[in-house]
Amino acid sequence: MRLLVKLGGTLLDKSTTRVSLAAQLATAARTHEVVVVHGGGKQMTRYLAEHGIESRFENGLRVTTPPVLDAVLKVFAGTVNKQLVAALIAAGAPAVGLTGVDAALAEAEPMDAKLGAVGRIVRTNAVVLLTLVESGFLPVVACVAGDRQGNIYNVNADQMAAGLASSFRADALYFLTDVDGVMGKERNVLRCLAAAEARELIASGIASGGMLAKLTYALEALAGGVREVRIAQGSTPDVLARLAGGEDLGTRLVQGDN
């Protein structure tokens, strides 16, 4: 099976969770073709505060000024990426740290002038991912993209994961996060959603904030050929093996009837 696993930055902020997930990913990579995409918003906010740089948000997106973009490279492509790569190597996986800038893996365009260097991914090219996994490596991609003019963009990690899952031709996309799954109107975890039902949650406003983004990009992944998307609590013991084994964890999204 070909998997793309997106790890939320909150999960990677604690060394115990990071080490646990690295061990699980290393195990999964022995029997599956795996690519990892990660965020790091919590680490970014802390870094900016420590350096006296204001964090401003517009519609949930971090306004990315030149100093913030410099921090994006230092935190996402630097500290967070390399800590995860190091944990994976310690777990026995030959991990390789990347960004969307490398080999034009993920190309973006400006989303909105008032957001600065926040990008919207417009094209992905998974050749480098396929080359690496077919050679036995485990790619680990930070949520930074570029364009053909040499510009660099801060991009949403969920969007990065969805775009790469489609071009990587992943069988499944796992969003591992800090919540148990998609909540319904009664605040219960919805175990399975068809694409039409996910769109209803978005249209009704029941899905909001970070879950709105996850559902939006989950739908993009399904439309791009990914067979299923799972949204689950990343701190659940043995979460990767249990999801891959078909256990009823988190929320499962599929294109047609569930």
ROPAVO-72224 format. One record per residue (C-alpha): residue number from 0; residue in three letters; x, y, z. Coordinates in steps of 0.2 Angstrom, whole numbers, plus 5000, padded with zeros to 4 digits. Layout:
REC    n  res    c1    c2    c3
REC  NUM  ALA     X     Y     Z
...
***
This chain:
REC    n  res    c1    c2    c3
REC    0  MET  5000  5000  5000
REC    1  ARG  5006  5018  4996
REC    2  LEU  5003  5030  5011
REC    3  LEU  5005  5048  5013
REC    4  VAL  5005  5053  5032
REC    5  LYS  5002  5071  5037
REC    6  LEU  5008  5075  5055
REC    7  GLY  5002  5090  5064
REC    8  GLY  5015  5101  5072
REC    9  THR  5007  5099  5089
REC   10  LEU  5011  5081  5089
REC   11  LEU  5029  5084  5084
REC   12  ASP  5032  5097  5098
REC   13  LYS  5033  5084  5111
REC   14  SER  5048  5072  5110
REC   15  THR  5039  5057  5117
REC   16  THR  5025  5058  5103
REC   17  ARG  5038  5062  5090
REC   18  VAL  5049  5047  5094
REC   19  SER  5033  5036  5095
REC   20  LEU  5027  5042  5078
REC   21  ALA  5044  5040  5071
REC   22  ALA  5045  5022  5077
REC   23  GLN  5028  5018  5069
REC   24  LEU  5032  5026  5053
REC   25  ALA  5049  5017  5052
REC   26  THR  5039  5001  5054
REC   27  ALA  5026  5005  5041
REC   28  ALA  5039  5010  5029
REC   29  ARG  5046  4992  5029
REC   30  THR  5030  4985  5021
REC   31  HIS  5022  5001  5013
REC   32  GLU  5028  5015  5002
REC   33  VAL  5027  5030  5014
REC   34  VAL  5029  5049  5012
REC   35  VAL  5027  5061  5027
REC   36  VAL  5021  5079  5027
REC   37  HIS  5022  5089  5042
REC   38  GLY  5017  5106  5049
REC   39  GLY  5024  5116  5064
REC   40  GLY  5012  5130  5068
REC   41  LYS  5014  5129  5087
REC   42  GLN  5033  5129  5085
REC   43  MET  5032  5144  5073
REC   44  THR  5022  5154  5085
REC   45  ARG  5034  5151  5099
REC   46  TYR  5049  5155  5089
REC   47  LEU  5041  5171  5083
REC   48  ALA  5037  5176  5101
REC   49  GLU  5054  5173  5107
REC   50  HIS  5062  5184  5093
REC   51  GLY  5049  5198  5095
REC   52  ILE  5041  5195  5079
REC   53  GLU  5022  5198  5079
REC   54  SER  5010  5184  5073
REC   55  ARG  4996  5191  5064
REC   56  PHE  4982  5180  5056
REC   57  GLU  4969  5184  5042
REC   58  ASN  4955  5171  5040
REC   59  GLY  4966  5158  5050
REC   60  LEU  4981  5161  5039
REC   61  ARG  4998  5168  5046
REC   62  VAL  5002  5184  5037
REC   63  THR  5020  5180  5031
REC   64  THR  5031  5195  5030
REC   65  PRO  5049  5193  5026
REC   66  PRO  5055  5191  5044
REC   67  VAL  5041  5178  5046
REC   68  LEU  5046  5169  5030
REC   69  ASP  5064  5168  5036
REC   70  ALA  5057  5160  5052
REC   71  VAL  5046  5148  5041
REC   72  LEU  5063  5141  5033
REC   73  LYS  5071  5140  5050
REC   74  VAL  5057  5132  5059
REC   75  PHE  5048  5121  5046
REC   76  ALA  5062  5117  5035
REC   77  GLY  5075  5117  5049
REC   78  THR  5071  5112  5067
REC   79  VAL  5055  5103  5065
REC   80  ASN  5060  5094  5049
REC   81  LYS  5077  5089  5055
REC   82  GLN  5071  5083  5072
REC   83  LEU  5058  5072  5064
REC   84  VAL  5071  5065  5051
REC   85  ALA  5083  5062  5066
REC   86  ALA  5070  5053  5075
REC   87  LEU  5066  5042  5060
REC   88  ILE  5084  5038  5057
REC   89  ALA  5086  5033  5076
REC   90  ALA  5071  5022  5073
REC   91  GLY  5079  5013  5058
REC   92  ALA  5071  5022  5043
REC   93  PRO  5082  5030  5030
REC   94  ALA  5073  5047  5031
REC   95  VAL  5076  5061  5019
REC   96  GLY  5071  5079  5023
REC   97  LEU  5063  5090  5009
REC   98  THR  5053  5105  5006
REC   99  GLY  5041  5108  4991
REC  100  VAL  5055  5120  4984
REC  101  ASP  5066  5105  4981
REC  102  ALA  5065  5099  4963
REC  103  ALA  5049  5109  4961
REC  104  LEU  5040  5096  4971
REC  105  ALA  5026  5108  4976
REC  106  GLU  5024  5125  4966
REC  107  ALA  5013  5139  4973
REC  108  GLU  5007  5156  4968
REC  109  PRO  5003  5170  4980
REC  110  MET  4986  5168  4989
REC  111  ASP  4982  5186  4993
REC  112  ALA  4993  5201  4993
REC  113  LYS  4988  5206  5011
REC  114  LEU  4994  5189  5017
REC  115  GLY  5012  5192  5011
REC  116  ALA  5021  5176  5006
REC  117  VAL  5007  5164  5009
REC  118  GLY  5005  5152  4994
REC  119  ARG  4992  5142  4986
REC  120  ILE  4999  5126  4978
REC  121  VAL  4995  5125  4960
REC  122  ARG  5006  5111  4954
REC  123  THR  5014  5096  4962
REC  124  ASN  5027  5084  4954
REC  125  ALA  5030  5068  4964
REC  126  VAL  5044  5061  4953
REC  127  VAL  5057  5064  4967
REC  128  LEU  5046  5056  4980
REC  129  LEU  5043  5041  4969
REC  130  THR  5062  5040  4965
REC  131  LEU  5066  5040  4984
REC  132  VAL  5053  5027  4990
REC  133  GLU  5057  5016  4976
REC  134  SER  5075  5016  4982
REC  135  GLY  5070  5013  4999
REC  136  PHE  5070  5030  5007
REC  137  LEU  5057  5039  5017
REC  138  PRO  5054  5057  5011
REC  139  VAL  5049  5069  5025
REC  140  VAL  5042  5085  5017
REC  141  ALA  5040  5102  5026
REC  142  CYS  5026  5114  5021
REC  143  VAL  5036  5126  5011
REC  144  ALA  5033  5128  4992
REC  145  GLY  5042  5138  4978
REC  146  ASP  5039  5144  4961
REC  147  ARG  5049  5145  4944
REC  148  GLN  5054  5163  4948
REC  149  GLY  5063  5158  4964
REC  150  ASN  5050  5164  4976
REC  151  ILE  5047  5154  4992
REC  152  TYR  5030  5152  5000
REC  153  ASN  5022  5147  5017
REC  154  VAL  5009  5135  5013
REC  155  ASN  4995  5125  5022
REC  156  ALA  5002  5108  5027
REC  157  ASP  4985  5100  5024
REC  158  GLN  4985  5107  5006
REC  159  MET  5003  5101  5004
REC  160  ALA  4998  5084  5010
REC  161  ALA  4983  5083  4999
REC  162  GLY  4992  5089  4983
REC  163  LEU  5006  5077  4986
REC  164  ALA  4995  5062  4990
REC  165  SER  4986  5064  4973
REC  166  SER  5002  5066  4963
REC  167  PHE  5011  5052  4973
REC  168  ARG  4996  5041  4969
REC  169  ALA  4993  5037  4987
REC  170  ASP  4980  5023  4991
REC  171  ALA  4977  5032  5007
REC  172  LEU  4980  5049  5016
REC  173  TYR  4981  5050  5035
REC  174  PHE  4979  5066  5044
REC  175  LEU  4986  5063  5061
REC  176  THR  4981  5077  5072
REC  177  ASP  4977  5082  5090
REC  178  VAL  4958  5078  5089
REC  179  ASP  4949  5061  5088
REC  180  GLY  4941  5064  5071
REC  181  VAL  4927  5075  5063
REC  182  MET  4914  5080  5074
REC  183  GLY  4895  5080  5069
REC  184  LYS  4881  5092  5074
REC  185  GLU  4879  5083  5091
REC  186  ARG  4898  5084  5094
REC  187  ASN  4900  5066  5091
REC  188  VAL  4914  5058  5081
REC  189  LEU  4908  5054  5064
REC  190  ARG  4916  5037  5059
REC  191  CYS  4913  5037  5041
REC  192  LEU  4909  5051  5028
REC  193  ALA  4905  5051  5010
REC  194  ALA  4912  5066  5000
REC  195  ALA  4894  5073  4999
REC  196  GLU  4892  5072  5018
REC  197  ALA  4908  5081  5020
REC  198  ARG  4903  5095  5009
REC  199  GLU  4887  5097  5019
REC  200  LEU  4897  5099  5035
REC  201  ILE  4907  5113  5027
REC  202  ALA  4892  5122  5019
REC  203  SER  4882  5121  5036
REC  204  GLY  4897  5128  5046
REC  205  ILE  4898  5113  5057
REC  206  ALA  4916  5111  5051
REC  207  SER  4926  5126  5056
REC  208  GLY  4944  5131  5059
REC  209  GLY  4957  5118  5056
REC  210  MET  4944  5104  5053
REC  211  LEU  4937  5115  5039
REC  212  ALA  4954  5115  5031
REC  213  LYS  4956  5096  5033
REC  214  LEU  4939  5092  5025
REC  215  THR  4942  5104  5011
REC  216  TYR  4959  5096  5006
REC  217  ALA  4953  5079  5010
REC  218  LEU  4939  5082  4997
REC  219  GLU  4953  5088  4985
REC  220  ALA  4963  5072  4988
REC  221  LEU  4948  5061  4985
REC  222  ALA  4944  5070  4969
REC  223  GLY  4963  5068  4964
REC  224  GLY  4961  5049  4965
REC  225  VAL  4966  5045  4983
REC  226  ARG  4954  5031  4989
REC  227  GLU  4952  5035  5007
REC  228  VAL  4957  5049  5019
REC  229  ARG  4958  5046  5038
REC  230  ILE  4957  5060  5051
REC  231  ALA  4963  5053  5068
REC  232  GLN  4971  5057  5085
REC  233  GLY  4990  5055  5082
REC  234  SER  4993  5051  5100
REC  235  THR  4983  5035  5100
REC  236  PRO  4994  5020  5103
REC  237  ASP  4999  5011  5087
REC  238  VAL  4988  5022  5077
REC  239  LEU  4997  5019  5060
REC  240  ALA  4996  5000  5061
REC  241  ARG  4978  5001  5067
REC  242  LEU  4972  5013  5053
REC  243  ALA  4981  5003  5040
REC  244  GLY  4973  4987  5047
REC  245  GLY  4956  4994  5045
REC  246  GLU  4952  4998  5063
REC  247  ASP  4938  5010  5066
REC  248  LEU  4948  5025  5072
REC  249  GLY  4945  5043  5069
REC  250  THR  4935  5047  5053
REC  251  ARG  4936  5039  5037
REC  252  LEU  4932  5049  5021
REC  253  VAL  4928  5041  5004
REC  254  GLN  4922  5048  4988
REC  255  GLY  4905  5038  4986
REC  256  ASP  4893  5030  4998
REC  257  ASN  4900  5026  5014
***
